[in-house]
Amino acid sequence: MNAKPADKETNPGERIAKVIARAGLASRRDAERMIEAGRITVDGTIITSPALNVTADNTITVDGKPLPQAERVRLWSYHKPKGLVTTHRDPEGRPTVFDALPKNLPRLMSIGRLDINSEGLLLLTNDGDIARKLELPKTGWIRRYRVRVHGRVDPKQLKSLEKGVTIDKVRYGPIRAVLDQQQGANAWLTVSLQEGKNREVRRVMEHLGFSVNRLIRIAYGPFQLGKLERGRVKEVPKKIIAEQIGSLK
């Protein structure tokens, strides 16, 4: 017997896009696009709006196939090399992170992104809802990078970033940047920030007059790149997931 969508007063359920994301088929944003494209049915009826709450009693299909049962949250650390884009499909045909992963892994989503010329720690998960939550600045997780720039760095310039900066009408939050070493015409910095907007480190450094010639993410919140070799992926133990992100489920 097919049930009606959840009654918000008696059983609020969860937004359908969130349920699809938790099943590991897509991020919540991509799930909303699938809904708008008419690819989702609830109890035999095609839906076109994500403004719908459902419960376990509802029958949900995606492209005519039953929605898989949600698996437990799993998380992987991946040492992304340069030259890969962080997307499942690239319109320009460039190699992607997901093409490079071992074929025995489930369908994964990245938590945030690293651009094609950046490297280092990229977290991957099978849970689209968790991916979205861990990307949000409100988690309080700090992204930390080792950055090599071309130019002679004045620590006073770096200090000015601690109050945030506006570039081309885009506001970037507080950034902590420390000069580690000046090597001739290049300098190594450690840069820590919370927001992680698109190409944030590169744009801020360019605003200060420096070009970035290497960018390595070494930490994302409590997770560290450590000695993970370039191109390698390792699963995070269940105990650590429970300790670090259990409260976000």
C-alpha positions as a Markdown table, in Angstrom:
| # | Residue | x | y | z |
|---|---|---|---|---|
| 1 | Met | 0.0 | 0.0 | 0.0 |
| 2 | Asn | 1.3 | 3.4 | -0.9 |
| 3 | Ala | 1.4 | 6.1 | 1.8 |
| 4 | Lys | 0.8 | 9.8 | 1.4 |
| 5 | Pro | 3.6 | 12.2 | 1.9 |
| 6 | Ala | 4.3 | 13.0 | 5.5 |
| 7 | Asp | 1.8 | 15.1 | 7.5 |
| 8 | Lys | 4.0 | 17.8 | 9.0 |
| 9 | Glu | 1.9 | 18.1 | 12.1 |
| 10 | Thr | 1.8 | 14.4 | 13.1 |
| 11 | Asn | 5.0 | 13.0 | 11.4 |
| 12 | Pro | 7.2 | 15.7 | 9.9 |
| 13 | Gly | 9.6 | 13.2 | 8.2 |
| 14 | Glu | 12.5 | 14.6 | 6.2 |
| 15 | Arg | 12.8 | 16.6 | 3.0 |
| 16 | Ile | 13.0 | 14.2 | 0.1 |
| 17 | Ala | 16.2 | 15.7 | -1.3 |
| 18 | Lys | 17.9 | 15.0 | 2.0 |
| 19 | Val | 16.6 | 11.4 | 2.0 |
| 20 | Ile | 18.0 | 10.9 | -1.5 |
| 21 | Ala | 21.3 | 12.4 | -0.5 |
| 22 | Arg | 21.5 | 10.1 | 2.5 |
| 23 | Ala | 21.0 | 7.1 | 0.2 |
| 24 | Gly | 24.3 | 8.1 | -1.5 |
| 25 | Leu | 22.8 | 8.7 | -5.0 |
| 26 | Ala | 23.6 | 12.4 | -5.1 |
| 27 | Ser | 24.3 | 15.5 | -3.1 |
| 28 | Arg | 21.2 | 17.3 | -1.8 |
| 29 | Arg | 21.6 | 20.0 | -4.4 |
| 30 | Asp | 21.9 | 17.5 | -7.2 |
| 31 | Ala | 18.9 | 15.6 | -5.8 |
| 32 | Glu | 16.9 | 18.8 | -6.0 |
| 33 | Arg | 17.8 | 19.1 | -9.7 |
| 34 | Met | 16.8 | 15.4 | -10.3 |
| 35 | Ile | 13.4 | 16.2 | -8.7 |
| 36 | Glu | 12.9 | 19.3 | -10.9 |
| 37 | Ala | 13.7 | 17.2 | -13.9 |
| 38 | Gly | 10.9 | 14.8 | -13.1 |
| 39 | Arg | 13.2 | 11.8 | -12.4 |
| 40 | Ile | 11.7 | 11.1 | -8.9 |
| 41 | Thr | 8.4 | 9.5 | -8.0 |
| 42 | Val | 6.8 | 9.2 | -4.5 |
| 43 | Asp | 4.1 | 6.6 | -4.2 |
| 44 | Gly | 3.8 | 6.3 | -7.9 |
| 45 | Thr | 3.5 | 10.0 | -8.6 |
| 46 | Ile | 6.2 | 12.1 | -10.3 |
| 47 | Ile | 7.2 | 15.1 | -8.2 |
| 48 | Thr | 8.8 | 18.3 | -9.5 |
| 49 | Ser | 9.3 | 20.2 | -6.3 |
| 50 | Pro | 11.7 | 19.4 | -3.5 |
| 51 | Ala | 9.3 | 21.0 | -1.0 |
| 52 | Leu | 8.1 | 17.7 | 0.2 |
| 53 | Asn | 8.6 | 15.7 | 3.4 |
| 54 | Val | 8.6 | 11.9 | 3.3 |
| 55 | Thr | 9.0 | 9.1 | 5.8 |
| 56 | Ala | 10.1 | 5.4 | 5.6 |
| 57 | Asp | 6.5 | 4.5 | 4.7 |
| 58 | Asn | 6.7 | 6.3 | 1.3 |
| 59 | Thr | 7.8 | 4.5 | -1.8 |
| 60 | Ile | 10.4 | 6.5 | -3.6 |
| 61 | Thr | 11.9 | 5.6 | -7.0 |
| 62 | Val | 14.7 | 7.3 | -9.0 |
| 63 | Asp | 14.6 | 6.8 | -12.8 |
| 64 | Gly | 12.1 | 4.0 | -12.2 |
| 65 | Lys | 14.3 | 2.2 | -9.7 |
| 66 | Pro | 13.6 | 1.9 | -5.9 |
| 67 | Leu | 15.7 | 4.2 | -3.8 |
| 68 | Pro | 18.5 | 2.2 | -2.1 |
| 69 | Gln | 18.5 | 1.8 | 1.6 |
| 70 | Ala | 20.7 | 4.3 | 3.3 |
| 71 | Glu | 24.1 | 2.9 | 4.2 |
| 72 | Arg | 26.0 | 3.9 | 7.3 |
| 73 | Val | 28.0 | 7.0 | 6.9 |
| 74 | Arg | 31.5 | 6.3 | 5.5 |
| 75 | Leu | 34.4 | 8.7 | 5.0 |
| 76 | Trp | 37.7 | 8.5 | 3.0 |
| 77 | Ser | 40.8 | 10.7 | 3.0 |
| 78 | Tyr | 42.2 | 11.1 | -0.5 |
| 79 | His | 45.5 | 12.8 | -1.4 |
| 80 | Lys | 44.5 | 14.6 | -4.6 |
| 81 | Pro | 47.3 | 15.1 | -7.2 |
| 82 | Lys | 47.4 | 18.2 | -9.4 |
| 83 | Gly | 45.7 | 17.8 | -12.8 |
| 84 | Leu | 42.4 | 16.3 | -11.7 |
| 85 | Val | 39.1 | 18.2 | -11.4 |
| 86 | Thr | 36.8 | 17.6 | -8.5 |
| 87 | Thr | 33.6 | 16.6 | -10.4 |
| 88 | His | 32.0 | 13.5 | -11.6 |
| 89 | Arg | 31.8 | 14.7 | -15.2 |
| 90 | Asp | 33.8 | 17.4 | -16.8 |
| 91 | Pro | 32.4 | 19.1 | -20.0 |
| 92 | Glu | 36.0 | 19.7 | -21.2 |
| 93 | Gly | 36.9 | 16.0 | -20.9 |
| 94 | Arg | 39.6 | 16.6 | -18.3 |
| 95 | Pro | 40.5 | 13.7 | -16.0 |
| 96 | Thr | 38.5 | 13.7 | -12.7 |
| 97 | Val | 39.1 | 12.7 | -9.1 |
| 98 | Phe | 36.4 | 10.1 | -9.4 |
| 99 | Asp | 38.0 | 8.5 | -12.6 |
| 100 | Ala | 41.2 | 8.1 | -10.6 |
| 101 | Leu | 39.7 | 6.3 | -7.6 |
| 102 | Pro | 39.8 | 2.5 | -7.1 |
| 103 | Lys | 36.8 | 0.9 | -8.9 |
| 104 | Asn | 35.8 | -1.1 | -5.8 |
| 105 | Leu | 34.6 | 2.0 | -3.9 |
| 106 | Pro | 30.9 | 2.9 | -3.7 |
| 107 | Arg | 29.6 | 6.1 | -5.4 |
| 108 | Leu | 31.3 | 8.9 | -3.5 |
| 109 | Met | 30.9 | 12.7 | -3.2 |
| 110 | Ser | 33.6 | 15.2 | -2.3 |
| 111 | Ile | 33.3 | 17.4 | 0.8 |
| 112 | Gly | 34.2 | 20.7 | -0.8 |
| 113 | Arg | 36.5 | 20.9 | -3.7 |
| 114 | Leu | 40.1 | 21.5 | -4.8 |
| 115 | Asp | 40.7 | 23.1 | -8.2 |
| 116 | Ile | 42.6 | 21.4 | -10.9 |
| 117 | Asn | 46.0 | 22.9 | -9.9 |
| 118 | Ser | 45.6 | 22.3 | -6.2 |
| 119 | Glu | 46.6 | 19.2 | -4.3 |
| 120 | Gly | 46.4 | 17.6 | -0.9 |
| 121 | Leu | 43.6 | 16.4 | 1.4 |
| 122 | Leu | 40.2 | 15.8 | -0.1 |
| 123 | Leu | 37.5 | 14.2 | 2.0 |
| 124 | Leu | 35.1 | 11.8 | 0.3 |
| 125 | Thr | 31.8 | 10.3 | 1.6 |
| 126 | Asn | 29.0 | 8.1 | 0.5 |
| 127 | Asp | 26.4 | 10.4 | 2.2 |
| 128 | Gly | 25.4 | 13.5 | 0.3 |
| 129 | Asp | 23.7 | 15.1 | 3.3 |
| 130 | Ile | 26.8 | 14.8 | 5.4 |
| 131 | Ala | 28.9 | 16.2 | 2.5 |
| 132 | Arg | 26.7 | 19.3 | 2.5 |
| 133 | Lys | 26.8 | 19.8 | 6.2 |
| 134 | Leu | 30.6 | 19.5 | 6.4 |
| 135 | Glu | 31.0 | 22.1 | 3.7 |
| 136 | Leu | 29.2 | 24.8 | 5.6 |
| 137 | Pro | 31.2 | 27.3 | 7.6 |
| 138 | Lys | 28.9 | 26.9 | 10.6 |
| 139 | Thr | 30.6 | 23.6 | 11.4 |
| 140 | Gly | 33.5 | 25.7 | 12.6 |
| 141 | Trp | 36.0 | 23.4 | 10.8 |
| 142 | Ile | 39.2 | 25.1 | 9.7 |
| 143 | Arg | 40.8 | 24.4 | 6.3 |
| 144 | Arg | 44.6 | 24.6 | 6.5 |
| 145 | Tyr | 46.9 | 24.9 | 3.5 |
| 146 | Arg | 50.6 | 25.0 | 2.7 |
| 147 | Val | 51.0 | 27.7 | 0.0 |
| 148 | Arg | 54.0 | 28.6 | -2.1 |
| 149 | Val | 53.8 | 32.1 | -3.5 |
| 150 | His | 56.1 | 34.1 | -5.9 |
| 151 | Gly | 57.2 | 37.3 | -4.3 |
| 152 | Arg | 58.8 | 38.7 | -1.1 |
| 153 | Val | 56.3 | 38.5 | 1.7 |
| 154 | Asp | 55.8 | 41.2 | 4.4 |
| 155 | Pro | 54.2 | 39.6 | 7.5 |
| 156 | Lys | 52.3 | 42.9 | 8.0 |
| 157 | Gln | 50.4 | 42.2 | 4.7 |
| 158 | Leu | 49.4 | 38.8 | 6.0 |
| 159 | Lys | 48.3 | 40.2 | 9.3 |
| 160 | Ser | 45.8 | 42.4 | 7.5 |
| 161 | Leu | 43.8 | 39.3 | 6.4 |
| 162 | Glu | 42.8 | 38.5 | 10.0 |
| 163 | Lys | 39.9 | 40.9 | 9.8 |
| 164 | Gly | 38.7 | 39.6 | 6.4 |
| 165 | Val | 38.9 | 41.2 | 3.0 |
| 166 | Thr | 36.6 | 42.2 | 0.2 |
| 167 | Ile | 37.8 | 41.6 | -3.4 |
| 168 | Asp | 35.6 | 42.4 | -6.4 |
| 169 | Lys | 32.6 | 42.8 | -4.1 |
| 170 | Val | 33.1 | 39.3 | -2.6 |
| 171 | Arg | 33.6 | 39.3 | 1.1 |
| 172 | Tyr | 36.1 | 36.8 | 2.5 |
| 173 | Gly | 36.1 | 36.0 | 6.2 |
| 174 | Pro | 39.1 | 36.1 | 8.6 |
| 175 | Ile | 42.2 | 34.4 | 7.3 |
| 176 | Arg | 45.2 | 33.5 | 9.3 |
| 177 | Ala | 48.4 | 33.4 | 7.2 |
| 178 | Val | 51.9 | 32.8 | 8.5 |
| 179 | Leu | 55.2 | 33.2 | 6.7 |
| 180 | Asp | 57.1 | 30.0 | 7.2 |
| 181 | Gln | 60.1 | 30.5 | 5.0 |
| 182 | Gln | 61.3 | 33.0 | 2.3 |
| 183 | Gln | 63.3 | 31.1 | -0.3 |
| 184 | Gly | 64.7 | 33.7 | -2.8 |
| 185 | Ala | 61.8 | 34.9 | -5.0 |
| 186 | Asn | 59.4 | 32.4 | -3.4 |
| 187 | Ala | 57.9 | 32.0 | 0.0 |
| 188 | Trp | 56.1 | 29.2 | 1.9 |
| 189 | Leu | 53.0 | 30.2 | 3.9 |
| 190 | Thr | 50.6 | 28.3 | 6.2 |
| 191 | Val | 47.1 | 29.6 | 5.5 |
| 192 | Ser | 44.1 | 28.8 | 7.7 |
| 193 | Leu | 40.5 | 29.7 | 6.9 |
| 194 | Gln | 36.9 | 28.7 | 7.7 |
| 195 | Glu | 34.8 | 29.5 | 4.7 |
| 196 | Gly | 36.7 | 27.9 | 1.8 |
| 197 | Lys | 35.0 | 29.9 | -1.0 |
| 198 | Asn | 35.8 | 29.1 | -4.6 |
| 199 | Arg | 39.6 | 29.7 | -5.3 |
| 200 | Glu | 39.7 | 31.8 | -2.1 |
| 201 | Val | 43.4 | 31.3 | -1.3 |
| 202 | Arg | 44.5 | 32.1 | -4.8 |
| 203 | Arg | 42.3 | 35.2 | -5.1 |
| 204 | Val | 43.4 | 36.6 | -1.7 |
| 205 | Met | 47.1 | 36.1 | -2.5 |
| 206 | Glu | 46.7 | 37.7 | -5.9 |
| 207 | His | 45.0 | 40.6 | -4.1 |
| 208 | Leu | 48.2 | 41.0 | -2.0 |
| 209 | Gly | 50.3 | 40.9 | -5.2 |
| 210 | Phe | 51.5 | 37.3 | -5.0 |
| 211 | Ser | 51.0 | 34.5 | -7.5 |
| 212 | Val | 50.4 | 31.0 | -6.1 |
| 213 | Asn | 52.6 | 28.4 | -7.7 |
| 214 | Arg | 51.7 | 25.6 | -5.3 |
| 215 | Leu | 48.7 | 25.0 | -3.0 |
| 216 | Ile | 48.4 | 21.9 | -0.8 |
| 217 | Arg | 45.6 | 21.3 | 1.6 |
| 218 | Ile | 47.0 | 19.7 | 4.7 |
| 219 | Ala | 43.9 | 19.6 | 7.0 |
| 220 | Tyr | 40.1 | 19.8 | 6.8 |
| 221 | Gly | 38.8 | 20.3 | 10.3 |
| 222 | Pro | 40.1 | 17.4 | 12.5 |
| 223 | Phe | 41.2 | 15.4 | 9.5 |
| 224 | Gln | 44.9 | 15.6 | 8.5 |
| 225 | Leu | 46.7 | 14.8 | 5.3 |
| 226 | Gly | 49.6 | 13.4 | 7.3 |
| 227 | Lys | 51.8 | 11.0 | 5.4 |
| 228 | Leu | 49.1 | 9.8 | 3.0 |
| 229 | Glu | 50.9 | 9.3 | -0.4 |
| 230 | Arg | 49.8 | 11.3 | -3.4 |
| 231 | Gly | 47.0 | 9.5 | -5.3 |
| 232 | Arg | 46.2 | 7.2 | -2.4 |
| 233 | Val | 42.9 | 6.9 | -0.6 |
| 234 | Lys | 42.2 | 5.4 | 2.9 |
| 235 | Glu | 38.9 | 4.9 | 4.7 |
| 236 | Val | 38.4 | 6.7 | 8.1 |
| 237 | Pro | 37.6 | 4.3 | 10.9 |
| 238 | Lys | 34.0 | 4.2 | 12.1 |
| 239 | Lys | 35.1 | 5.2 | 15.6 |
| 240 | Ile | 36.7 | 8.4 | 14.4 |
| 241 | Ile | 33.6 | 9.2 | 12.2 |
| 242 | Ala | 31.4 | 8.8 | 15.3 |
| 243 | Glu | 33.6 | 11.1 | 17.4 |
| 244 | Gln | 34.0 | 13.8 | 14.8 |
| 245 | Ile | 30.7 | 14.0 | 12.9 |
| 246 | Gly | 28.3 | 11.8 | 14.8 |
| 247 | Ser | 26.4 | 14.8 | 16.1 |
| 248 | Leu | 25.8 | 16.2 | 12.6 |
| 249 | Lys | 23.8 | 13.2 | 11.4 |
